[in-house]
Amino acid sequence: MLNSKINRRNLLASAAAGGVATFMGPWTHNRVLAQGAAKPIMIGTTTDASGQYANSGADERRGILMAIEEANARGGLLGRKLVSTHIDTETTPATGSRVAERMIQQEKCGFLLGGVHSGVANAISQVAQKYGVIYFNTNSSSPTEAGQNCHRVKFVWDGNGTNFAKAAIKNSINAFGGTFVLLTNDYVWGHDTARTTKKQIAEFGGKVLEEILIPQGTRDFTAALIKIQQLKPSIVAAAIGGDDQKALRQQVAQLGMGNKPVWLNNQQDWPDVYGLPADNLFGVFGTTWYHELTLPGVKEFVEKYKKMYPNEAIKVPGNVFYNGYMAARELFAAIERAGTTNNIAVIKALEGHVMKARDRMQHFDAMIDARTHQVQQTIYLATANPRPKDKDDLFALLAQAEPKDVVDLDAPAACKLESYEATPTFDA
Amino acid sequence: MQSILPHLINGLTLGLLFALIALGFTLIVGVMEVINLAHGSLFALGAYFALTTISGGPLATSEFGQWWLTFPLGTRYAVAALVGPLLAGLVGALLEVCLRPTYGKASLYGLLLTFGAALVLEESIRLAWGAGEQNLRTPGAITGAMLIGGMIFSTYKVYAAGFAILAILCVWLFLEKTPYGAIIKAGAHDSEMVRALGYDLGRLRLFVFGFGAALAGLAGIVMAPIWGLRPHIGLDVVIPAFLIIVIGGVGSFWGAVIASLLVGLSVGLTGAFVPAWSMVSMYILLILIVGFRARGLLGRKSALEN
């Protein structure tokens, strides 16, 4: 029989050893992770495989892996192969921190990619900044990610709550009236998005009747939906994410409240809606990409996805996959432009970089804002497609907004990027 | 000023649904003194089995599948509501067999085993049905909306609450009015005496665990059209179920039902007036009740209290 060795003395000794190890950890700023030219470039995919963003996490990871495969098929970067490693970030900020530490310290990853939950992305980026490791937040859309929580090493690839609100509010007030009820998820992304929504509503002459805070993990929305019926707003602006949003959608559809009042759902991620009945997809929402865009390269991109992932439940790529793929592809392009894997050189190659609309399969050129590190890109407004041509044709695109019209003007003031000198430097 | 009546109705409805969720959990804890952390996974499993039954699953394209799909959704749903709990019950029975080596040992062993089982079941669901959101279809007669007091309510939710009342009554009748129920209750009170009277305690435990798991599966089928269906949905279930049996008093059937209604009312009313507190309100309720009455509302008096 196994004789248990766990007693208070052993536990205290282990804790003390752990504490000493942490204290004696690498404090030096200048590190060399890999010197050999033939050594592979390690890419850490910090995506959720469990928790409420597991599905989106898997989707963005597929996008990142497709970009890695393409790069390796071309012979790698700077003569070196790309090797990816993955650890589940569990949609939990504390896990995100641990995963980032392990990826950098043990797996020797020179670059980290992946993030849907803003809290997780923020946690990863704090660790990444400590070591100077470039981190791409691929899919989290809290305005704070490129605002007060920005970092020199972090680049934000999704449109944020402000971008989507700017694209939607003015048009909605003109079309449907100006009385709003805000349904806000009670965490950082929800609050940030609601704040910018309220600002937009005030700017365009609308009125907020009430803001209903929805704690994370809420599964029954009846109380909020009764309240909305009692308040009778013309528009409900919802910033509800993840599983909460799925439950909300189901319950709104059951009540037949999808059309009246009008729903503005800040953003609708493709993995969250794929395969659901049409009545679950209500209101107007934002997205950064759609597989039925009639733009050059889209069809080929979709075919490539189908070829690489023939057995996936999601049969066509959506915005989350797209953001993962584009982020990884642009990282590799930046490394090639810099001609080195030195982090500071790659950061400089990314800052201010303009990406042609044609290359990104969007309507307008995109740009990595050097002040905030957010990608300013085309924002599409969409709704449920009343005449789908097949079962994957869920969205009807209503409009596309130019990046300059939806830019988050508050972000540069809120974002204080660390200086290059204060950012540890190394060659990945 | 918003009317309180629709929120009271909502709170009670929600409470009945919580009761349905907690039924199997309280039965297992009461009889076997095992905190079944796999309850949520069995809840999910029941709903996924029902999903496959309704859609035909991998057999959908076969001759049998095509024949099966000719039946109206209502018929397939009714069959699924039997098949789902039955299969979840079988998985539960299997779990009970795995639990046997832990009987008579510290309760931590059973707790850890059911926690491990929850992880295995969740991952199995992910492998079998995928990580994405699924939609459990319901018959047209119980979908849509209805007006109560000028407010729109979900027809399905009213049906689900009615179903919960029926399930509660059936379980109560089973426990109170049948000899099997009497044996289960006796087993919960004094298992050694039941064994001494010649009843097979192993079979009793197997049945109770399977029955509790089937009730979890049934709750999953009823709740999936409201909460949605995804592999980790079980996580949303275990904590409220645990709270409810502690508030109601461990092992007390009506204690659990009353606690469910109180939790439903607290979540529903705070959701209306202080929505940011709606989730935490159930924990506050727990603190208030257990703070004043440690054994819960209708829990048995501990020997230490004499």
Interface residues (C-beta under 8 A of the other chain):
Chain A: S50 G51 Q52 A54 N55 A58 D186 I212 L213 I214 P215 Q216 G217 T218 R219 D220 T222 A223 A224 L225 I226 K227 Q229 Q230 L231 D243 K246 A247 R249 Q250 Q251 Q254 L255 G256 M257 P271 D272 V273 Y274 G275 L276 P277 N280 A313 I314
Chain B: Q2 S3 P6 H7 N10 T13 L14 L17 R126 G130 A131 G132 E133 Q134 N135 T143 G144 A145 M151 I152 F153 S154 T155 Y156 K157 P225 I226 W227 G228 R230 P231 H232 D236 V267 G268 L269 G271 A272 P275 A276 W277 S278 M279 V280
